[in-house]
Amino acid sequence: MTVKELTEKGIFQLVNLGDDPDREISAPYCCDLLSVAMGRAPAGSAWVTVMANVNSLAVASLTDAACIILAEGAAFDDMGKAKAAQQGITVLATDQPVFEAALAVYREMNA
């Protein structure tokens, strides 16, 4: 499943469409501890987190995540949104809990 296909499912709100919407998603990945995510998030992952700050964007870039999904109503401020656009990172959002959001990605990938 590509990032674009995930955005078109209507499961998540699109906050920012990044530079590579045709990027394949390798797996959902859940983690709210940035240092752990930095070392363990697989390349191409749909990273589900509640950490809505510019440091999350840096970690997404370092880990080569396909997209970030902000769960549980977490949201970037205007500076975070601008930085996501500047860095070309796809950001999605949902009110769902982290696990449920990741499970939704998993189900769509395996449908």
C-alpha positions as a Markdown table, in Angstrom:
| # | Residue | x | y | z |
|---|---|---|---|---|
| 1 | Met | 0.0 | 0.0 | 0.0 |
| 2 | Thr | 1.3 | 3.5 | -0.9 |
| 3 | Val | 1.0 | 6.6 | 1.2 |
| 4 | Lys | -1.4 | 8.0 | -1.3 |
| 5 | Glu | -3.6 | 4.9 | -1.2 |
| 6 | Leu | -3.7 | 5.2 | 2.6 |
| 7 | Thr | -4.7 | 8.9 | 2.4 |
| 8 | Glu | -7.5 | 8.0 | 0.0 |
| 9 | Lys | -9.1 | 5.5 | 2.3 |
| 10 | Gly | -10.6 | 8.3 | 4.4 |
| 11 | Ile | -9.5 | 6.7 | 7.7 |
| 12 | Phe | -7.3 | 9.5 | 8.7 |
| 13 | Gln | -7.3 | 13.3 | 8.2 |
| 14 | Leu | -4.7 | 14.6 | 5.9 |
| 15 | Val | -2.5 | 17.3 | 7.5 |
| 16 | Asn | 0.2 | 17.4 | 4.9 |
| 17 | Leu | 0.9 | 15.4 | 1.8 |
| 18 | Gly | 4.6 | 14.9 | 1.5 |
| 19 | Asp | 6.9 | 14.8 | -1.5 |
| 20 | Asp | 6.6 | 11.0 | -2.1 |
| 21 | Pro | 2.9 | 10.0 | -2.1 |
| 22 | Asp | 3.8 | 6.9 | -4.1 |
| 23 | Arg | 6.0 | 5.6 | -1.4 |
| 24 | Glu | 5.3 | 2.0 | -0.3 |
| 25 | Ile | 4.4 | 1.6 | 3.4 |
| 26 | Ser | 6.5 | -1.2 | 4.9 |
| 27 | Ala | 4.6 | -1.6 | 8.2 |
| 28 | Pro | 2.8 | 0.3 | 10.9 |
| 29 | Tyr | 5.0 | 1.3 | 13.8 |
| 30 | Cys | 3.9 | 2.5 | 17.2 |
| 31 | Cys | 6.2 | 4.4 | 19.6 |
| 32 | Asp | 6.0 | 7.6 | 21.6 |
| 33 | Leu | 9.5 | 7.6 | 22.9 |
| 34 | Leu | 11.5 | 9.5 | 20.2 |
| 35 | Ser | 14.9 | 7.9 | 21.1 |
| 36 | Val | 13.4 | 4.4 | 20.7 |
| 37 | Ala | 11.7 | 5.3 | 17.5 |
| 38 | Met | 14.9 | 6.7 | 16.1 |
| 39 | Gly | 16.7 | 3.4 | 16.7 |
| 40 | Arg | 13.9 | 1.0 | 15.8 |
| 41 | Ala | 11.4 | 2.4 | 13.4 |
| 42 | Pro | 11.7 | 0.5 | 10.1 |
| 43 | Ala | 12.3 | 2.5 | 6.9 |
| 44 | Gly | 9.0 | 3.1 | 5.1 |
| 45 | Ser | 6.9 | 2.7 | 8.2 |
| 46 | Ala | 3.6 | 4.5 | 8.9 |
| 47 | Trp | 4.7 | 5.8 | 12.3 |
| 48 | Val | 1.8 | 6.2 | 14.8 |
| 49 | Thr | 2.5 | 8.5 | 17.7 |
| 50 | Val | 1.0 | 11.1 | 19.9 |
| 51 | Met | 4.3 | 13.1 | 19.8 |
| 52 | Ala | 3.2 | 16.2 | 17.8 |
| 53 | Asn | 6.3 | 18.3 | 17.8 |
| 54 | Val | 9.1 | 19.2 | 15.4 |
| 55 | Asn | 11.4 | 16.6 | 16.9 |
| 56 | Ser | 9.0 | 14.0 | 15.6 |
| 57 | Leu | 9.6 | 15.3 | 12.1 |
| 58 | Ala | 13.3 | 15.0 | 12.6 |
| 59 | Val | 12.9 | 11.4 | 13.8 |
| 60 | Ala | 10.7 | 10.6 | 10.8 |
| 61 | Ser | 13.3 | 12.0 | 8.5 |
| 62 | Leu | 16.1 | 10.2 | 10.2 |
| 63 | Thr | 14.3 | 6.8 | 10.1 |
| 64 | Asp | 13.0 | 7.3 | 6.6 |
| 65 | Ala | 9.4 | 6.8 | 7.7 |
| 66 | Ala | 6.8 | 6.9 | 4.9 |
| 67 | Cys | 4.5 | 9.0 | 7.0 |
| 68 | Ile | 3.5 | 10.0 | 10.5 |
| 69 | Ile | 0.1 | 9.4 | 11.9 |
| 70 | Leu | -0.7 | 11.6 | 14.9 |
| 71 | Ala | -3.1 | 9.6 | 17.1 |
| 72 | Glu | -5.5 | 10.4 | 20.0 |
| 73 | Gly | -6.2 | 13.9 | 18.7 |
| 74 | Ala | -2.6 | 15.1 | 18.8 |
| 75 | Ala | -1.9 | 17.9 | 16.4 |
| 76 | Phe | 1.0 | 19.9 | 15.1 |
| 77 | Asp | 1.0 | 23.6 | 15.8 |
| 78 | Asp | 1.5 | 26.0 | 12.8 |
| 79 | Met | 5.2 | 25.7 | 13.1 |
| 80 | Gly | 5.1 | 21.9 | 13.0 |
| 81 | Lys | 2.8 | 22.0 | 10.0 |
| 82 | Ala | 5.1 | 24.4 | 8.1 |
| 83 | Lys | 8.1 | 22.2 | 9.0 |
| 84 | Ala | 6.3 | 19.1 | 7.7 |
| 85 | Ala | 5.6 | 20.9 | 4.4 |
| 86 | Gln | 9.1 | 22.2 | 4.2 |
| 87 | Gln | 10.6 | 18.7 | 4.8 |
| 88 | Gly | 8.1 | 17.0 | 2.5 |
| 89 | Ile | 6.8 | 14.6 | 5.2 |
| 90 | Thr | 3.3 | 13.2 | 5.0 |
| 91 | Val | 1.4 | 13.7 | 8.2 |
| 92 | Leu | -2.0 | 12.2 | 8.9 |
| 93 | Ala | -4.2 | 12.6 | 12.0 |
| 94 | Thr | -6.9 | 10.7 | 13.9 |
| 95 | Asp | -8.7 | 10.7 | 17.2 |
| 96 | Gln | -8.2 | 6.9 | 17.4 |
| 97 | Pro | -5.9 | 5.5 | 20.1 |
| 98 | Val | -2.4 | 4.6 | 18.8 |
| 99 | Phe | -3.0 | 0.8 | 18.7 |
| 100 | Glu | -6.3 | 1.2 | 16.8 |
| 101 | Ala | -4.7 | 3.5 | 14.3 |
| 102 | Ala | -1.8 | 1.1 | 13.7 |
| 103 | Leu | -4.3 | -1.8 | 13.4 |
| 104 | Ala | -6.3 | 0.1 | 10.8 |
| 105 | Val | -3.1 | 0.6 | 8.7 |
| 106 | Tyr | -2.3 | -3.1 | 9.1 |
| 107 | Arg | -5.7 | -4.2 | 8.1 |
| 108 | Glu | -5.6 | -2.0 | 5.0 |
| 109 | Met | -2.2 | -3.3 | 4.0 |
| 110 | Asn | -3.4 | -6.8 | 4.3 |
| 111 | Ala | -6.9 | -6.5 | 2.8 |
